[in-house]
Amino acid sequence: MGKIINFNEAKEKNDPNITIMTIDGNVHVVPKGFFNDVIDGKTNILDLDDFGIIIRSILKEWLVEIKKNA
């Protein structure tokens, strides 16, 4: 079961969201700040609900972009 995110709080912080369509046909909305915190080492990427399917989808999209730009 996913966690409920308070979008009003994210909006007050002016924190944009990233919408990720996963390879199983679902859509996940993740605050950009979450990924910034992962990059800065403040948060563990494994704390993301549905991490497995989300990271697989991100990697697939990334590889498609690399192929297009190669």
mmCIF file of the N, C-alpha and C atoms, coordinates in Angstrom:
data_MODEL
# 
_entry.id   MODEL 
# 
loop_
_atom_site.group_PDB 
_atom_site.id 
_atom_site.type_symbol 
_atom_site.label_atom_id 
_atom_site.label_alt_id 
_atom_site.label_comp_id 
_atom_site.label_asym_id 
_atom_site.label_entity_id 
_atom_site.label_seq_id 
_atom_site.pdbx_PDB_ins_code 
_atom_site.Cartn_x 
_atom_site.Cartn_y 
_atom_site.Cartn_z 
_atom_site.occupancy 
_atom_site.B_iso_or_equiv 
_atom_site.pdbx_formal_charge 
_atom_site.auth_seq_id 
_atom_site.auth_comp_id 
_atom_site.auth_asym_id 
_atom_site.auth_atom_id 
_atom_site.pdbx_PDB_model_num 
ATOM 1   N N  . MET A 1 1  ? 0.844  -1.175 0.000   1.00 0.00 ? 1  MET A N  1 
ATOM 2   C CA . MET A 1 1  ? 0.000  0.000  0.000   1.00 0.00 ? 1  MET A CA 1 
ATOM 3   C C  . MET A 1 1  ? 0.888  1.236  0.000   1.00 0.00 ? 1  MET A C  1 
ATOM 4   N N  . GLY A 1 2  ? 0.567  2.197  -0.814  1.00 0.00 ? 2  GLY A N  1 
ATOM 5   C CA . GLY A 1 2  ? 1.362  3.410  -0.936  1.00 0.00 ? 2  GLY A CA 1 
ATOM 6   C C  . GLY A 1 2  ? 1.145  4.378  0.206   1.00 0.00 ? 2  GLY A C  1 
ATOM 7   N N  . LYS A 1 3  ? 2.084  5.245  0.377   1.00 0.00 ? 3  LYS A N  1 
ATOM 8   C CA . LYS A 1 3  ? 1.976  6.304  1.376   1.00 0.00 ? 3  LYS A CA 1 
ATOM 9   C C  . LYS A 1 3  ? 1.198  7.469  0.786   1.00 0.00 ? 3  LYS A C  1 
ATOM 10  N N  . ILE A 1 4  ? 0.489  8.166  1.627   1.00 0.00 ? 4  ILE A N  1 
ATOM 11  C CA . ILE A 1 4  ? -0.246 9.348  1.187   1.00 0.00 ? 4  ILE A CA 1 
ATOM 12  C C  . ILE A 1 4  ? 0.670  10.549 1.322   1.00 0.00 ? 4  ILE A C  1 
ATOM 13  N N  . ILE A 1 5  ? 0.791  11.310 0.247   1.00 0.00 ? 5  ILE A N  1 
ATOM 14  C CA . ILE A 1 5  ? 1.641  12.495 0.237   1.00 0.00 ? 5  ILE A CA 1 
ATOM 15  C C  . ILE A 1 5  ? 0.747  13.719 0.323   1.00 0.00 ? 5  ILE A C  1 
ATOM 16  N N  . ASN A 1 6  ? 1.103  14.642 1.188   1.00 0.00 ? 6  ASN A N  1 
ATOM 17  C CA . ASN A 1 6  ? 0.362  15.888 1.313   1.00 0.00 ? 6  ASN A CA 1 
ATOM 18  C C  . ASN A 1 6  ? 0.840  16.842 0.217   1.00 0.00 ? 6  ASN A C  1 
ATOM 19  N N  . PHE A 1 7  ? 0.086  16.891 -0.900  1.00 0.00 ? 7  PHE A N  1 
ATOM 20  C CA . PHE A 1 7  ? 0.496  17.720 -2.021  1.00 0.00 ? 7  PHE A CA 1 
ATOM 21  C C  . PHE A 1 7  ? 0.418  19.200 -1.694  1.00 0.00 ? 7  PHE A C  1 
ATOM 22  N N  . ASN A 1 8  ? -0.452 19.592 -0.757  1.00 0.00 ? 8  ASN A N  1 
ATOM 23  C CA . ASN A 1 8  ? -0.511 20.999 -0.364  1.00 0.00 ? 8  ASN A CA 1 
ATOM 24  C C  . ASN A 1 8  ? 0.797  21.427 0.285   1.00 0.00 ? 8  ASN A C  1 
ATOM 25  N N  . GLU A 1 9  ? 1.373  20.533 1.096   1.00 0.00 ? 9  GLU A N  1 
ATOM 26  C CA . GLU A 1 9  ? 2.656  20.840 1.734   1.00 0.00 ? 9  GLU A CA 1 
ATOM 27  C C  . GLU A 1 9  ? 3.746  20.971 0.681   1.00 0.00 ? 9  GLU A C  1 
ATOM 28  N N  . ALA A 1 10 ? 3.766  20.071 -0.295  1.00 0.00 ? 10 ALA A N  1 
ATOM 29  C CA . ALA A 1 10 ? 4.761  20.143 -1.366  1.00 0.00 ? 10 ALA A CA 1 
ATOM 30  C C  . ALA A 1 10 ? 4.558  21.408 -2.184  1.00 0.00 ? 10 ALA A C  1 
ATOM 31  N N  . LYS A 1 11 ? 3.289  21.766 -2.421  1.00 0.00 ? 11 LYS A N  1 
ATOM 32  C CA . LYS A 1 11 ? 2.987  22.967 -3.198  1.00 0.00 ? 11 LYS A CA 1 
ATOM 33  C C  . LYS A 1 11 ? 3.469  24.212 -2.463  1.00 0.00 ? 11 LYS A C  1 
ATOM 34  N N  . GLU A 1 12 ? 3.283  24.241 -1.119  1.00 0.00 ? 12 GLU A N  1 
ATOM 35  C CA . GLU A 1 12 ? 3.730  25.384 -0.322  1.00 0.00 ? 12 GLU A CA 1 
ATOM 36  C C  . GLU A 1 12 ? 5.249  25.543 -0.401  1.00 0.00 ? 12 GLU A C  1 
ATOM 37  N N  . LYS A 1 13 ? 5.955  24.438 -0.523  1.00 0.00 ? 13 LYS A N  1 
ATOM 38  C CA . LYS A 1 13 ? 7.408  24.471 -0.644  1.00 0.00 ? 13 LYS A CA 1 
ATOM 39  C C  . LYS A 1 13 ? 7.826  24.771 -2.085  1.00 0.00 ? 13 LYS A C  1 
ATOM 40  N N  . ASN A 1 14 ? 6.828  24.911 -2.966  1.00 0.00 ? 14 ASN A N  1 
ATOM 41  C CA . ASN A 1 14 ? 7.074  25.123 -4.388  1.00 0.00 ? 14 ASN A CA 1 
ATOM 42  C C  . ASN A 1 14 ? 7.901  23.982 -4.968  1.00 0.00 ? 14 ASN A C  1 
ATOM 43  N N  . ASP A 1 15 ? 7.617  22.786 -4.489  1.00 0.00 ? 15 ASP A N  1 
ATOM 44  C CA . ASP A 1 15 ? 8.342  21.598 -4.900  1.00 0.00 ? 15 ASP A CA 1 
ATOM 45  C C  . ASP A 1 15 ? 7.578  20.911 -6.029  1.00 0.00 ? 15 ASP A C  1 
ATOM 46  N N  . PRO A 1 16 ? 8.105  20.954 -7.253  1.00 0.00 ? 16 PRO A N  1 
ATOM 47  C CA . PRO A 1 16 ? 7.391  20.305 -8.353  1.00 0.00 ? 16 PRO A CA 1 
ATOM 48  C C  . PRO A 1 16 ? 7.377  18.789 -8.180  1.00 0.00 ? 16 PRO A C  1 
ATOM 49  N N  . ASN A 1 17 ? 6.475  18.156 -8.888  1.00 0.00 ? 17 ASN A N  1 
ATOM 50  C CA . ASN A 1 17 ? 6.356  16.702 -8.836  1.00 0.00 ? 17 ASN A CA 1 
ATOM 51  C C  . ASN A 1 17 ? 6.803  16.106 -10.149 1.00 0.00 ? 17 ASN A C  1 
ATOM 52  N N  . ILE A 1 18 ? 7.296  14.887 -10.070 1.00 0.00 ? 18 ILE A N  1 
ATOM 53  C CA . ILE A 1 18 ? 7.686  14.140 -11.255 1.00 0.00 ? 18 ILE A CA 1 
ATOM 54  C C  . ILE A 1 18 ? 6.661  13.024 -11.420 1.00 0.00 ? 18 ILE A C  1 
ATOM 55  N N  . THR A 1 19 ? 6.058  12.959 -12.605 1.00 0.00 ? 19 THR A N  1 
ATOM 56  C CA . THR A 1 19 ? 5.080  11.923 -12.899 1.00 0.00 ? 19 THR A CA 1 
ATOM 57  C C  . THR A 1 19 ? 5.790  10.812 -13.666 1.00 0.00 ? 19 THR A C  1 
ATOM 58  N N  . ILE A 1 20 ? 5.676  9.602  -13.159 1.00 0.00 ? 20 ILE A N  1 
ATOM 59  C CA . ILE A 1 20 ? 6.367  8.467  -13.750 1.00 0.00 ? 20 ILE A CA 1 
ATOM 60  C C  . ILE A 1 20 ? 5.331  7.421  -14.144 1.00 0.00 ? 20 ILE A C  1 
ATOM 61  N N  . MET A 1 21 ? 5.221  7.150  -15.455 1.00 0.00 ? 21 MET A N  1 
ATOM 62  C CA . MET A 1 21 ? 4.365  6.072  -15.905 1.00 0.00 ? 21 MET A CA 1 
ATOM 63  C C  . MET A 1 21 ? 5.216  4.800  -15.876 1.00 0.00 ? 21 MET A C  1 
ATOM 64  N N  . THR A 1 22 ? 4.785  3.838  -15.092 1.00 0.00 ? 22 THR A N  1 
ATOM 65  C CA . THR A 1 22 ? 5.583  2.633  -14.939 1.00 0.00 ? 22 THR A CA 1 
ATOM 66  C C  . THR A 1 22 ? 5.221  1.599  -16.001 1.00 0.00 ? 22 THR A C  1 
ATOM 67  N N  . ILE A 1 23 ? 6.120  0.649  -16.186 1.00 0.00 ? 23 ILE A N  1 
ATOM 68  C CA . ILE A 1 23 ? 5.954  -0.347 -17.241 1.00 0.00 ? 23 ILE A CA 1 
ATOM 69  C C  . ILE A 1 23 ? 4.785  -1.285 -16.989 1.00 0.00 ? 23 ILE A C  1 
ATOM 70  N N  . ASP A 1 24 ? 4.191  -1.221 -15.799 1.00 0.00 ? 24 ASP A N  1 
ATOM 71  C CA . ASP A 1 24 ? 3.003  -2.029 -15.530 1.00 0.00 ? 24 ASP A CA 1 
ATOM 72  C C  . ASP A 1 24 ? 1.715  -1.250 -15.792 1.00 0.00 ? 24 ASP A C  1 
ATOM 73  N N  . GLY A 1 25 ? 1.844  -0.014 -16.348 1.00 0.00 ? 25 GLY A N  1 
ATOM 74  C CA . GLY A 1 25 ? 0.685  0.779  -16.718 1.00 0.00 ? 25 GLY A CA 1 
ATOM 75  C C  . GLY A 1 25 ? 0.174  1.720  -15.643 1.00 0.00 ? 25 GLY A C  1 
ATOM 76  N N  . ASN A 1 26 ? 0.804  1.739  -14.481 1.00 0.00 ? 26 ASN A N  1 
ATOM 77  C CA . ASN A 1 26 ? 0.404  2.649  -13.407 1.00 0.00 ? 26 ASN A CA 1 
ATOM 78  C C  . ASN A 1 26 ? 1.153  3.973  -13.532 1.00 0.00 ? 26 ASN A C  1 
ATOM 79  N N  . VAL A 1 27 ? 0.648  4.961  -12.824 1.00 0.00 ? 27 VAL A N  1 
ATOM 80  C CA . VAL A 1 27 ? 1.292  6.275  -12.797 1.00 0.00 ? 27 VAL A CA 1 
ATOM 81  C C  . VAL A 1 27 ? 1.608  6.617  -11.347 1.00 0.00 ? 27 VAL A C  1 
ATOM 82  N N  . HIS A 1 28 ? 2.831  7.077  -11.106 1.00 0.00 ? 28 HIS A N  1 
ATOM 83  C CA . HIS A 1 28 ? 3.280  7.481  -9.776  1.00 0.00 ? 28 HIS A CA 1 
ATOM 84  C C  . HIS A 1 28 ? 3.694  8.937  -9.841  1.00 0.00 ? 28 HIS A C  1 
ATOM 85  N N  . VAL A 1 29 ? 3.324  9.697  -8.833  1.00 0.00 ? 29 VAL A N  1 
ATOM 86  C CA . VAL A 1 29 ? 3.707  11.100 -8.730  1.00 0.00 ? 29 VAL A CA 1 
ATOM 87  C C  . VAL A 1 29 ? 4.616  11.226 -7.513  1.00 0.00 ? 29 VAL A C  1 
ATOM 88  N N  . VAL A 1 30 ? 5.850  11.661 -7.759  1.00 0.00 ? 30 VAL A N  1 
ATOM 89  C CA . VAL A 1 30 ? 6.852  11.738 -6.695  1.00 0.00 ? 30 VAL A CA 1 
ATOM 90  C C  . VAL A 1 30 ? 7.381  13.170 -6.641  1.00 0.00 ? 30 VAL A C  1 
ATOM 91  N N  . PRO A 1 31 ? 7.401  13.782 -5.458  1.00 0.00 ? 31 PRO A N  1 
ATOM 92  C CA . PRO A 1 31 ? 7.980  15.123 -5.364  1.00 0.00 ? 31 PRO A CA 1 
ATOM 93  C C  . PRO A 1 31 ? 9.449  15.122 -5.807  1.00 0.00 ? 31 PRO A C  1 
ATOM 94  N N  . LYS A 1 32 ? 9.810  16.117 -6.594  1.00 0.00 ? 32 LYS A N  1 
ATOM 95  C CA . LYS A 1 32 ? 11.193 16.232 -7.063  1.00 0.00 ? 32 LYS A CA 1 
ATOM 96  C C  . LYS A 1 32 ? 12.156 16.262 -5.881  1.00 0.00 ? 32 LYS A C  1 
ATOM 97  N N  . GLY A 1 33 ? 11.722 16.868 -4.778  1.00 0.00 ? 33 GLY A N  1 
ATOM 98  C CA . GLY A 1 33 ? 12.560 16.950 -3.588  1.00 0.00 ? 33 GLY A CA 1 
ATOM 99  C C  . GLY A 1 33 ? 12.984 15.594 -3.065  1.00 0.00 ? 33 GLY A C  1 
ATOM 100 N N  . PHE A 1 34 ? 12.141 14.583 -3.257  1.00 0.00 ? 34 PHE A N  1 
ATOM 101 C CA . PHE A 1 34 ? 12.512 13.233 -2.816  1.00 0.00 ? 34 PHE A CA 1 
ATOM 102 C C  . PHE A 1 34 ? 13.769 12.781 -3.551  1.00 0.00 ? 34 PHE A C  1 
ATOM 103 N N  . PHE A 1 35 ? 13.794 12.971 -4.880  1.00 0.00 ? 35 PHE A N  1 
ATOM 104 C CA . PHE A 1 35 ? 14.957 12.557 -5.652  1.00 0.00 ? 35 PHE A CA 1 
ATOM 105 C C  . PHE A 1 35 ? 16.178 13.404 -5.318  1.00 0.00 ? 35 PHE A C  1 
ATOM 106 N N  . ASN A 1 36 ? 15.979 14.701 -5.053  1.00 0.00 ? 36 ASN A N  1 
ATOM 107 C CA . ASN A 1 36 ? 17.096 15.547 -4.613  1.00 0.00 ? 36 ASN A CA 1 
ATOM 108 C C  . ASN A 1 36 ? 17.663 15.045 -3.295  1.00 0.00 ? 36 ASN A C  1 
ATOM 109 N N  . ASP A 1 37 ? 16.780 14.644 -2.373  1.00 0.00 ? 37 ASP A N  1 
ATOM 110 C CA . ASP A 1 37 ? 17.241 14.116 -1.087  1.00 0.00 ? 37 ASP A CA 1 
ATOM 111 C C  . ASP A 1 37 ? 18.010 12.807 -1.258  1.00 0.00 ? 37 ASP A C  1 
ATOM 112 N N  . VAL A 1 38 ? 17.593 11.973 -2.213  1.00 0.00 ? 38 VAL A N  1 
ATOM 113 C CA . VAL A 1 38 ? 18.328 10.735 -2.496  1.00 0.00 ? 38 VAL A CA 1 
ATOM 114 C C  . VAL A 1 38 ? 19.721 11.071 -3.003  1.00 0.00 ? 38 VAL A C  1 
ATOM 115 N N  . ILE A 1 39 ? 19.797 12.016 -3.941  1.00 0.00 ? 39 ILE A N  1 
ATOM 116 C CA . ILE A 1 39 ? 21.084 12.424 -4.506  1.00 0.00 ? 39 ILE A CA 1 
ATOM 117 C C  . ILE A 1 39 ? 21.999 12.990 -3.428  1.00 0.00 ? 39 ILE A C  1 
ATOM 118 N N  . ASP A 1 40 ? 21.434 13.769 -2.498  1.00 0.00 ? 40 ASP A N  1 
ATOM 119 C CA . ASP A 1 40 ? 22.216 14.386 -1.424  1.00 0.00 ? 40 ASP A CA 1 
ATOM 120 C C  . ASP A 1 40 ? 22.520 13.424 -0.279  1.00 0.00 ? 40 ASP A C  1 
ATOM 121 N N  . GLY A 1 41 ? 21.997 12.200 -0.342  1.00 0.00 ? 41 GLY A N  1 
ATOM 122 C CA . GLY A 1 41 ? 22.252 11.213 0.699   1.00 0.00 ? 41 GLY A CA 1 
ATOM 123 C C  . GLY A 1 41 ? 21.386 11.385 1.938   1.00 0.00 ? 41 GLY A C  1 
ATOM 124 N N  . LYS A 1 42 ? 20.330 12.204 1.867   1.00 0.00 ? 42 LYS A N  1 
ATOM 125 C CA . LYS A 1 42 ? 19.447 12.441 3.011   1.00 0.00 ? 42 LYS A CA 1 
ATOM 126 C C  . LYS A 1 42 ? 18.352 11.374 3.116   1.00 0.00 ? 42 LYS A C  1 
ATOM 127 N N  . THR A 1 43 ? 18.057 10.737 2.005   1.00 0.00 ? 43 THR A N  1 
ATOM 128 C CA . THR A 1 43 ? 16.994 9.739  1.938   1.00 0.00 ? 43 THR A CA 1 
ATOM 129 C C  . THR A 1 43 ? 17.504 8.548  1.150   1.00 0.00 ? 43 THR A C  1 
ATOM 130 N N  . ASN A 1 44 ? 17.012 7.376  1.496   1.00 0.00 ? 44 ASN A N  1 
ATOM 131 C CA . ASN A 1 44 ? 17.379 6.164  0.786   1.00 0.00 ? 44 ASN A CA 1 
ATOM 132 C C  . ASN A 1 44 ? 16.368 5.919  -0.327  1.00 0.00 ? 44 ASN A C  1 
ATOM 133 N N  . ILE A 1 45 ? 16.844 5.619  -1.521  1.00 0.00 ? 45 ILE A N  1 
ATOM 134 C CA . ILE A 1 45 ? 15.952 5.363  -2.649  1.00 0.00 ? 45 ILE A CA 1 
ATOM 135 C C  . ILE A 1 45 ? 15.000 4.210  -2.346  1.00 0.00 ? 45 ILE A C  1 
ATOM 136 N N  . LEU A 1 46 ? 15.410 3.307  -1.485  1.00 0.00 ? 46 LEU A N  1 
ATOM 137 C CA . LEU A 1 46 ? 14.561 2.169  -1.133  1.00 0.00 ? 46 LEU A CA 1 
ATOM 138 C C  . LEU A 1 46 ? 13.355 2.579  -0.300  1.00 0.00 ? 46 LEU A C  1 
ATOM 139 N N  . ASP A 1 47 ? 13.353 3.823  0.213   1.00 0.00 ? 47 ASP A N  1 
ATOM 140 C CA . ASP A 1 47 ? 12.196 4.323  0.959   1.00 0.00 ? 47 ASP A CA 1 
ATOM 141 C C  . ASP A 1 47 ? 11.015 4.639  0.038   1.00 0.00 ? 47 ASP A C  1 
ATOM 142 N N  . LEU A 1 48 ? 11.257 4.686  -1.252  1.00 0.00 ? 48 LEU A N  1 
ATOM 143 C CA . LEU A 1 48 ? 10.209 4.971  -2.225  1.00 0.00 ? 48 LEU A CA 1 
ATOM 144 C C  . LEU A 1 48 ? 9.290  3.762  -2.354  1.00 0.00 ? 48 LEU A C  1 
ATOM 145 N N  . ASP A 1 49 ? 7.986  3.982  -2.121  1.00 0.00 ? 49 ASP A N  1 
ATOM 146 C CA . ASP A 1 49 ? 7.025  2.896  -2.306  1.00 0.00 ? 49 ASP A CA 1 
ATOM 147 C C  . ASP A 1 49 ? 7.070  2.431  -3.754  1.00 0.00 ? 49 ASP A C  1 
ATOM 148 N N  . ASP A 1 50 ? 6.941  1.133  -3.962  1.00 0.00 ? 50 ASP A N  1 
ATOM 149 C CA . ASP A 1 50 ? 6.990  0.545  -5.306  1.00 0.00 ? 50 ASP A CA 1 
ATOM 150 C C  . ASP A 1 50 ? 8.317  0.837  -5.997  1.00 0.00 ? 50 ASP A C  1 
ATOM 151 N N  . PHE A 1 51 ? 9.380  0.889  -5.205  1.00 0.00 ? 51 PHE A N  1 
ATOM 152 C CA . PHE A 1 51 ? 10.714 1.205  -5.708  1.00 0.00 ? 51 PHE A CA 1 
ATOM 153 C C  . PHE A 1 51 ? 11.087 0.367  -6.931  1.00 0.00 ? 51 PHE A C  1 
ATOM 154 N N  . GLY A 1 52 ? 10.868 -0.926 -6.860  1.00 0.00 ? 52 GLY A N  1 
ATOM 155 C CA . GLY A 1 52 ? 11.316 -1.833 -7.919  1.00 0.00 ? 52 GLY A CA 1 
ATOM 156 C C  . GLY A 1 52 ? 10.767 -1.464 -9.278  1.00 0.00 ? 52 GLY A C  1 
ATOM 157 N N  . ILE A 1 53 ? 9.467  -1.312 -9.375  1.00 0.00 ? 53 ILE A N  1 
ATOM 158 C CA . ILE A 1 53 ? 8.844  -1.017 -10.667 1.00 0.00 ? 53 ILE A CA 1 
ATOM 159 C C  . ILE A 1 53 ? 9.166  0.408  -11.119 1.00 0.00 ? 53 ILE A C  1 
ATOM 160 N N  . ILE A 1 54 ? 9.274  1.331  -10.161 1.00 0.00 ? 54 ILE A N  1 
ATOM 161 C CA . ILE A 1 54 ? 9.583  2.720  -10.517 1.00 0.00 ? 54 ILE A CA 1 
ATOM 162 C C  . ILE A 1 54 ? 11.003 2.828  -11.053 1.00 0.00 ? 54 ILE A C  1 
ATOM 163 N N  . ILE A 1 55 ? 11.975 2.223  -10.394 1.00 0.00 ? 55 ILE A N  1 
ATOM 164 C CA . ILE A 1 55 ? 13.367 2.339  -10.843 1.00 0.00 ? 55 ILE A CA 1 
ATOM 165 C C  . ILE A 1 55 ? 13.560 1.625  -12.175 1.00 0.00 ? 55 ILE A C  1 
ATOM 166 N N  . ARG A 1 56 ? 12.868 0.503  -12.382 1.00 0.00 ? 56 ARG A N  1 
ATOM 167 C CA . ARG A 1 56 ? 12.949 -0.190 -13.666 1.00 0.00 ? 56 ARG A CA 1 
ATOM 168 C C  . ARG A 1 56 ? 12.403 0.686  -14.788 1.00 0.00 ? 56 ARG A C  1 
ATOM 169 N N  . SER A 1 57 ? 11.326 1.394  -14.509 1.00 0.00 ? 57 SER A N  1 
ATOM 170 C CA . SER A 1 57 ? 10.719 2.275  -15.507 1.00 0.00 ? 57 SER A CA 1 
ATOM 171 C C  . SER A 1 57 ? 11.620 3.460  -15.814 1.00 0.00 ? 57 SER A C  1 
ATOM 172 N N  . ILE A 1 58 ? 12.225 4.034  -14.773 1.00 0.00 ? 58 ILE A N  1 
ATOM 173 C CA . ILE A 1 58 ? 13.155 5.152  -14.960 1.00 0.00 ? 58 ILE A CA 1 
ATOM 174 C C  . ILE A 1 58 ? 14.355 4.699  -15.793 1.00 0.00 ? 58 ILE A C  1 
ATOM 175 N N  . LEU A 1 59 ? 14.910 3.541  -15.477 1.00 0.00 ? 59 LEU A N  1 
ATOM 176 C CA . LEU A 1 59 ? 16.066 3.037  -16.221 1.00 0.00 ? 59 LEU A CA 1 
ATOM 177 C C  . LEU A 1 59 ? 15.707 2.746  -17.675 1.00 0.00 ? 59 LEU A C  1 
ATOM 178 N N  . LYS A 1 60 ? 14.512 2.200  -17.910 1.00 0.00 ? 60 LYS A N  1 
ATOM 179 C CA . LYS A 1 60 ? 14.084 1.924  -19.280 1.00 0.00 ? 60 LYS A CA 1 
ATOM 180 C C  . LYS A 1 60 ? 14.004 3.224  -20.078 1.00 0.00 ? 60 LYS A C  1 
ATOM 181 N N  . GLU A 1 61 ? 13.387 4.249  -19.485 1.00 0.00 ? 61 GLU A N  1 
ATOM 182 C CA . GLU A 1 61 ? 13.261 5.538  -20.164 1.00 0.00 ? 61 GLU A CA 1 
ATOM 183 C C  . GLU A 1 61 ? 14.635 6.159  -20.418 1.00 0.00 ? 61 GLU A C  1 
ATOM 184 N N  . TRP A 1 62 ? 15.512 6.032  -19.444 1.00 0.00 ? 62 TRP A N  1 
ATOM 185 C CA . TRP A 1 62 ? 16.869 6.566  -19.562 1.00 0.00 ? 62 TRP A CA 1 
ATOM 186 C C  . TRP A 1 62 ? 17.604 5.894  -20.723 1.00 0.00 ? 62 TRP A C  1 
ATOM 187 N N  . LEU A 1 63 ? 17.499 4.569  -20.825 1.00 0.00 ? 63 LEU A N  1 
ATOM 188 C CA . LEU A 1 63 ? 18.181 3.851  -21.897 1.00 0.00 ? 63 LEU A CA 1 
ATOM 189 C C  . LEU A 1 63 ? 17.598 4.211  -23.269 1.00 0.00 ? 63 LEU A C  1 
ATOM 190 N N  . VAL A 1 64 ? 16.291 4.428  -23.354 1.00 0.00 ? 64 VAL A N  1 
ATOM 191 C CA . VAL A 1 64 ? 15.671 4.860  -24.605 1.00 0.00 ? 64 VAL A CA 1 
ATOM 192 C C  . VAL A 1 64 ? 16.245 6.220  -25.021 1.00 0.00 ? 64 VAL A C  1 
ATOM 193 N N  . GLU A 1 65 ? 16.372 7.143  -24.042 1.00 0.00 ? 65 GLU A N  1 
ATOM 194 C CA . GLU A 1 65 ? 16.919 8.469  -24.350 1.00 0.00 ? 65 GLU A CA 1 
ATOM 195 C C  . GLU A 1 65 ? 18.372 8.375  -24.796 1.00 0.00 ? 65 GLU A C  1 
ATOM 196 N N  . ILE A 1 66 ? 19.151 7.515  -24.156 1.00 0.00 ? 66 ILE A N  1 
ATOM 197 C CA . ILE A 1 66 ? 20.559 7.344  -24.558 1.00 0.00 ? 66 ILE A CA 1 
ATOM 198 C C  . ILE A 1 66 ? 20.624 6.836  -25.995 1.00 0.00 ? 66 ILE A C  1 
ATOM 199 N N  . LYS A 1 67 ? 19.770 5.867  -26.324 1.00 0.00 ? 67 LYS A N  1 
ATOM 200 C CA . LYS A 1 67 ? 19.765 5.302  -27.674 1.00 0.00 ? 67 LYS A CA 1 
ATOM 201 C C  . LYS A 1 67 ? 19.383 6.365  -28.701 1.00 0.00 ? 67 LYS A C  1 
ATOM 202 N N  . LYS A 1 68 ? 18.394 7.222  -28.375 1.00 0.00 ? 68 LYS A N  1 
ATOM 203 C CA . LYS A 1 68 ? 17.967 8.267  -29.304 1.00 0.00 ? 68 LYS A CA 1 
ATOM 204 C C  . LYS A 1 68 ? 19.067 9.288  -29.546 1.00 0.00 ? 68 LYS A C  1 
ATOM 205 N N  . ASN A 1 69 ? 19.882 9.543  -28.524 1.00 0.00 ? 69 ASN A N  1 
ATOM 206 C CA . ASN A 1 69 ? 20.918 10.569 -28.619 1.00 0.00 ? 69 ASN A CA 1 
ATOM 207 C C  . ASN A 1 69 ? 22.289 10.020 -29.031 1.00 0.00 ? 69 ASN A C  1 
ATOM 208 N N  . ALA A 1 70 ? 22.353 8.720  -29.281 1.00 0.00 ? 70 ALA A N  1 
ATOM 209 C CA . ALA A 1 70 ? 23.642 8.103  -29.637 1.00 0.00 ? 70 ALA A CA 1 
ATOM 210 C C  . ALA A 1 70 ? 23.969 8.277  -31.097 1.00 0.00 ? 70 ALA A C  1 
# 
